[in-house]
Amino acid sequence: MIRKNPRGDLPVVHDSAFVDPTAILCGRVVVHENVFVGPYAVIRADEVDANGHMEAIVIGAHSNIQDGVVIHSKSGATVTVGERTSIAHRAIVHGPCTVGDSVFIGFNSVLFNCAVGEGCVVRHNAVVDGCDLPAGLYVPSTQRIGPRTDLATIPKVTADACEFSEDVVRTNNSLVQGYKRLEGEFLIMCLVLPWPIVHPAHGPTSSSEPPSRSGAFRNASWCDCRSGGACVLHLSAVLMITGIVLEHYARKLLFWLASVQAVVATIASDGDSCANEMAGQLTSHGLRIETDPRNEKIGYKIREHRLAKVPVLLVVGKREAKEGIVSLRQIARKDNETLTLRDAVVRLEAAEALRSTCSPVSLSPIERRRSEDKGQFAEAAAG
């Protein structure tokens, strides 16, 4: 995910680099050629110094930033990762920090306010804080290097360690090429595969039984198709689609997609019983409804639920409870509409049933007619 920082800076990524769709690059970040940025890595340049200045976070050519790595900088200080350098899983690089060429930083290691010289190897769970490492040093696992550390006691990098570092670089460079070839396939965000449910001995199984194929559904959810088979829905695709939808709509989801579709808020305690009645009716029609009977000003409640991106707010006060009406507000508009309780239920239920891209308030004339017909049908059935 590529996004701006509050100052408006956007990352610059070389065309030959590969950034996993789950990784986050934010702000003044520069990624050079053939770089691999793994899943859930975060590279974030968004802080400024006292003068409003910010240095870029620079990732050198042919380097790899592996899964879950966090690279950030305090007060806009410099962070530079050299060429052919590996930052392994879940490591943290926090600026000011300079990492030289052909360096290996191991799992869960932490670098802060330091410089790591060319060819150094920092093994897993090590910490380098407030100290500059000369070129070619080997920091063993779990060791802490600080300003008082006698660097003369730190061993030199062995030939085996150098070969290991270079092998990690070669492996990740090949991953860049492989994932770049597959990049077009990421456009197909969700692949649903027909997969008949067949038991080796008993033939087709019922929908209540999981498939017997070993490992077929280990990382997937499944459901029956109308044709009698099952559909494999890859969870990684579901997560990816969910993130894209949330980002695209800025969490302002369509009515039928929202986890909370409407909130019934009271102006005073006089409207509590009416609010509970309305919430009960809406919930019984399959809608996702919450009530807000808190002893807060209604303006505060409205602002809070707007910030929470709740699509519809139903306001009930003493007058509304007495007259059997409700004030309906939607997140996309500043005005409100007064409806009877029955009309509000029909309106929201119709918007949910039709999967309309329109808001519940602004239904088309045809949809309004369908809503009215549906309400009359419900009354006839109840009678």
N, C-alpha and C positions, 0 to 999 in steps of 0.2 A: 504494500500500500504506500503510495507516494502522496505526501500531503504537505501543505504549507505550515510554517510556524506562524505565531501571532504577528511577526513583523512582515510576513508576506513572502519570505524566501522559500523557493522550491528546490528540492534535490536535483542534481544533475547526474544522470546515469549514462555511462557509455553504452552504445548500442550492443556491443559484444558482451556486456556483463549480464549475469542472470540474478534477478532478485525474486525470491520465492513469494508467491502471492500473499502468504501470511505474514511476511516480514513488514516492518514499518520503518520507512525512511522519512524523516520530518525535518524540514528547514534547510539550512545551508550545509548540505552534504554533497560531496563530490566523490563519485565512484568511477574509477578508471577502468580500462579495458580488461576483459576476461576475468572479472571479479565474480566470486560466488558468494551470495548472501543467502544463508539457509533459513529454514522455517522458523518463524516467531523471533527472529532477531530484531532488535530495535536499535536504530542509529538516529539519534535525536539531537539536533542543533537548534535550540530555541531560546537559550538564555543570552542576555547581553550584559556588558559591563556597565559601570557607573556612567559612562559616556554614550551608552546605547550602541556600542560596537560589538561585533560578533565575528570570531574567526570561523573558518569552515572546518568541518570534520572531513578529512581526506583519506580515502582508502586507495592504496596504490595498486598498480596493475598486477594481475595474476595472483592476488591475495584471496583468502577465503575467510568469511565471517560466518561461523557455523551456528547451529541451532541454538536459539535462546540467548545468544550473546547480546549484551547491552553496552552500547557506546554512547557516552553523553559527556557534556562538558560544563563545568561550573563557570558561571559569569562570562560565557562566550570565549573561554580560553581555547588555545590550539589543541586539537587532537589530530595526529597524523599516524597512519599505519602505512608502513613502507611496502615495497614490492615483494612478491613471493613470500608473504607472511601469512601464518595461520593463527587465527584466534579461535580456539576450540570451544566446544559446547558449554554454554552458560557462564562463560568468562565475563568479567566486567572490566571495561576500560573507561576510566573517568578522567577527563581532562582537568588541568593541563597534563598532557601526556604525549610523548613521542615514541613510537615503536619503529625500529629500524627495519631494513630489508632482511629477508630470509630468517625471520624470527618465528619461534613456535611458542604460543601461550597456551598452557594446558587447561583441562576442564576445571571449571569453577574458580580459576585464579582471578586475582584482583590487582589491577594496576591503577595507581592514583598519584598524581603530582610527581611524575617520574619520567625518565627516558630509558629505553631499553635498546642497547646497542646492537649493531648488525650481527646476525648469526647467533644471538642468544637463544637459549632454551629455558623456558620457565615451566616446570612440570605442574601437575594438577594440584589444586587447593593451595597454591603458594600465594603470597602477598608481597607486592613491591610498592612501598608507600614512602614518598619523600626521599627517594634515592635514585641516582643515575647509575645504571649498569653499563660498564664498558663492554665493548664488542666481545663476543665469543664466550660468555660465561654460561654455566649450567646451574640453574637454581633447582635443587631437589624438591620433591613433592612436600607439601605442607610447611615449607620453610617461609619465614617472614623476613623480608629485607627492608630495613629502615635506615634512617640517617646515621644511627650508631653502629650499623653492621660493618664489620671489618671485611671489606670486599676481597682481601687477600686470601681469606678462608674459603671463598667460593670457587669450586672447581671449574676447569675449562670444559668446553663442549667436546665430547668425544666424536670420533668418526661415525660411530653407530647412531648417535643422536642427530648428527648432521644429515645422515642418510634418511633417518626417520622423518625429519622435518621436510626434506625434499620430496619424500614419497607422499606425504600428506598433501603437499602443494600439487604434485602431479595428479593425484586422485581427484582433487577438487577441480582442477582445470578440465579434466575429462568430464566431470559432472556438468560443468558449465556448457560444454559442447553438446552433451546429451540432452540436457534440459532445454537448451535453445532450440534443438530440433523438435522437441515436443511442445514448444510454447504455443503453437497454433491450436493444439488440442486442449489447452486450458480455456479456450473460448467456449468449448462444450462443457459447461459448468456442471451439468448433472447428467450422467449416463444411466439410463434405466435398461437393464438387460433382462429379457425373458428367461426364466429359469424354471422349468417344470419341477414340481415337487414329486419325486419318485422314490419310494422306499425299495431297497434292493429285493426284499422278499414279498412285500405285500402290494406292490404297485403304487399308484398315486395315493398320497396321504391326505388327511383332512387338513383344513386351514389352521386347526389348533395345534398341529404338530410342527416343530421346526424341521427343516430339511435335514436329511441324514448325510449329505455329502460332507466329507471331512474338511473342516476349515472354510467351507464356502461362504459362511455368514459370520465368520469370526469378527470382522470389522465392518459389518453392514447390518442394516435393519431390513426386514423383509415383510411383504404383505402379499395377499392373494390377488392375482389378476382375475378379471371376469372370465377369461378363457380357461381358468383352472390352474394356471401356473402361478409362479411367484415372481415378484419384481425385486431385483437387488438394487437398493438405493445407497450409493456409497456415502458414508457419513462425512468424509472429507469434503465432498461436493456440497452436501447440505450446509456444512459450516461456512464454506466459501460463499455460497449463495446468500446465506443469512447476513454475513458481513457486508457484502456488496449492496444488498437491499437496504440495510440500516444506514450505510454511508450515503447511498444515493438519495434516500428520502430524508436524510438528517434526522432519523428516528421519528419523523412525522409520517407514520405508516397509514395506509388506507384503512378504512374503518374495519373491514373484515379481517385484516392482518394484525391489528393491534392486540396486544396481550390483555389490556384493559380497554374495552371499547367505550365505556361511558362511566362517569362518576355522578352519583346523585348527591349534591351538596345542599345542606340546609342553611338558611339564613339565621334561624334561631331554633331553639329546642321545640317550639310549637310545630315545626315541620318534620320532626323525627319519625313519627308514625307514618306519615304520608310517604316519606322517603323510603322507609323500609318496605312499605307496600309496593311502591313503584319498582324498587330493586328486585323484590320477589317476583313480580310479574315479568320483568325483563329477563331475569335469570331463568325462569321457567320456560321461556321461549328460546333458550339456548344462547343468550347473549352473556358476555363477560362484563359484569357490572360490579362496582364497588360503591359504598356509601361513605360520606364524609360528614359526620355529625359533630365534629370538633367545635369547641367554643372559640372560634376565630372569626374575624371579620370576613364577610363574603368576598371582598376584593382581594384579600390575602389568599383565600382558597382558590379563586379563579386564576390568579397569577401562578400559584404553585402548580396547579394541574395543567396549565398551558405550558409551563416549563417542562413538565413531565411528559408532554406530547400526547395527552389523552385526547382522542378525537372529539368527544362530545361531553359537554357538562350540562347536567340537568339541575336547575336551581329551584329549590322549594322553600317558601317562607310561610308565614302565618296566613297571608291572603291566598296564596296558591293552594295551601292545604284546605282552606275553607271552601274555595270555589272549585276544587278538583282540577286545577290547571298546573302547568309547569313551564318554566322559562328554559328554552333549549338554546345552548350556545355551542358553536363549533370552533375548533382551533384555527381554522383557516379564515374566519371572519370575525369582525369586531361586533357586529350587530347580533341580536338575539330574536327568537321567535317564541311567541306564547301559544302553547297547544294544550288541549285537554289530555288527561292522563292516557286515555285510550288511543288518541291520535299519536302521542309520543311513542307508545309501545309499538303501534303498527308501523310507524315511520322507521324506527330503528330495526325492527325485525325484517322489514322489506329490504333495507339497505344491506343487511347481513345475508339474506337469502339470495339476492340478485348479484352478489359479489360486484357491486357497482363501483366504478372508479369515481363516481360522483359522491359527494358527502351526503350524509343522511338528510341534511336540511335542504339541499338543492337537487332533489330528485326531478327527473324530467316528467312532463305531463303523463306520458305512458306509464312510467313507474309509479306516479302518484295514483293513477287509476288502478293499477295492480294492487297497490297497498290498500286502497279502499275496498276493492273486491275481496281481498284476503281478510280484512277486518270484518266485513259483513258475513263471510263464510264462517269465521270463527264464532261470531255471535249466534249464527243459525245452529252451528254444531253444539254450542253450549246450551241453547234453548231446547 
